[in-house]
Amino acid sequence: MNHWPFDQPPNCAVITLRQIIEEGAAILEVSHDADDHGWQFMTADEPAEEDLLLVCFSHVVERDASLLELADLPPGWIAKRATLGERWVREMNPHEEEFDDELP
């Protein structure tokens, strides 16, 4: 890929799940954190701590090129879809709003 469109470099560590990397599960939820601009790539299921992995950002994008559509996802937002191939739906991350409420 000649042009990397994300706000973090391709070799940046991102959070994902063992099921996505090792078993080929679909990425159905993406979050772009407001505090550190980190990215997380999840399935629809609640993640178990033992399934979390740190991987290279470019590795996740290579597995699912539709993630390129989310390069402009603002920090503090999430994108979801019901199944692989469906359109991404974007919204403010409700968990980020809770965090903002706790700030002085």
C-alpha positions as a printed NumPy array, in Angstrom:
array([[  0.   ,   0.   ,   0.   ],
       [  1.599,   3.256,  -1.129],
       [ -0.546,   5.641,   0.898],
       [ -1.445,   4.833,   4.49 ],
       [ -4.632,   6.815,   5.301],
       [ -4.872,   6.268,   9.069],
       [ -3.711,   8.664,  11.803],
       [ -1.431,   5.978,  13.269],
       [  1.464,   4.395,  11.334],
       [  1.131,   0.944,   9.736],
       [  3.558,  -0.556,  12.268],
       [  1.567,   0.777,  15.247],
       [  0.247,  -1.854,  17.687],
       [ -3.54 ,  -2.215,  17.733],
       [ -5.837,  -4.358,  19.842],
       [ -7.748,  -7.232,  18.3  ],
       [ -8.81 , -10.768,  19.129],
       [ -7.289, -14.194,  18.736],
       [-10.494, -15.258,  16.947],
       [ -9.88 , -12.664,  14.214],
       [ -6.18 , -13.364,  13.712],
       [ -6.04 , -17.129,  14.263],
       [ -9.541, -18.269,  13.268],
       [-10.492, -15.726,  10.605],
       [-13.521, -14.318,  12.465],
       [-15.023, -11.196,  10.905],
       [-14.219,  -7.752,  12.265],
       [-17.627,  -6.319,  13.155],
       [-16.733,  -3.443,  15.481],
       [-13.945,  -0.893,  15.235],
       [-13.195,   1.767,  17.808],
       [-10.88 ,   4.758,  17.563],
       [ -9.983,   5.844,  21.09 ],
       [-10.254,   9.513,  22.022],
       [ -7.523,   9.469,  24.661],
       [ -4.561,   8.008,  22.751],
       [ -5.985,   7.649,  19.207],
       [ -5.49 ,   3.883,  19.489],
       [ -7.551,   1.479,  17.381],
       [ -9.391,  -1.697,  18.376],
       [-10.813,  -4.346,  16.036],
       [-13.389,  -6.707,  17.536],
       [-16.096,  -9.24 ,  16.765],
       [-19.693,  -8.747,  17.935],
       [-19.078, -10.821,  21.083],
       [-17.899,  -9.398,  24.39 ],
       [-14.139, -10.036,  24.377],
       [-12.519, -12.238,  26.985],
       [ -9.281, -10.825,  28.338],
       [ -7.342, -13.969,  27.387],
       [ -8.368, -13.515,  23.723],
       [ -6.961,  -9.989,  23.337],
       [ -3.923,  -9.579,  21.097],
       [ -1.624,  -6.723,  20.134],
       [ -0.826,  -6.856,  16.429],
       [  0.594,  -4.6  ,  13.754],
       [ -2.031,  -2.206,  12.336],
       [ -1.152,  -3.096,   8.741],
       [ -1.697,  -6.799,   9.463],
       [ -5.33 ,  -6.164,  10.421],
       [ -5.954,  -3.994,   7.342],
       [ -4.398,  -6.664,   5.098],
       [ -6.924,  -9.177,   6.5  ],
       [ -9.908,  -6.879,   5.803],
       [ -9.492,  -4.135,   3.2  ],
       [-12.92 ,  -2.684,   4.05 ],
       [-11.23 ,  -1.156,   7.104],
       [ -9.745,   1.437,   4.753],
       [-13.243,   2.969,   4.627],
       [-12.81 ,   3.817,   8.311],
       [ -9.518,   5.714,   8.064],
       [-11.349,   8.986,   8.731],
       [-13.268,   7.624,  11.754],
       [-12.858,  10.381,  14.368],
       [-11.261,   9.624,  17.72 ],
       [-13.999,   8.772,  20.211],
       [-16.139,   7.051,  17.565],
       [-16.963,   3.451,  16.714],
       [-18.101,   1.73 ,  13.535],
       [-20.219,  -1.422,  13.528],
       [-21.715,  -3.838,  11.037],
       [-23.844,  -6.931,  11.518],
       [-21.922,  -9.182,   9.117],
       [-18.893,  -9.164,   6.867],
       [-19.625,  -7.233,   3.68 ],
       [-22.312,  -5.003,   5.172],
       [-21.979,  -1.243,   5.287],
       [-20.204,   0.237,   8.321],
       [-22.429,   2.323,  10.62 ],
       [-20.615,   5.047,  12.545],
       [-21.534,   6.63 ,  15.86 ],
       [-19.939,   8.31 ,  18.841],
       [-18.647,   5.683,  21.242],
       [-20.986,   5.736,  24.258],
       [-18.128,   4.496,  26.458],
       [-16.036,   7.514,  25.443],
       [-18.896,   9.819,  26.491],
       [-18.915,   8.165,  29.927],
       [-15.166,   8.781,  30.18 ],
       [-15.592,  12.437,  29.2  ],
       [-18.195,  12.88 ,  31.955],
       [-15.623,  11.762,  34.528],
       [-13.054,  14.41 ,  33.557],
       [-12.732,  17.46 ,  35.853]])
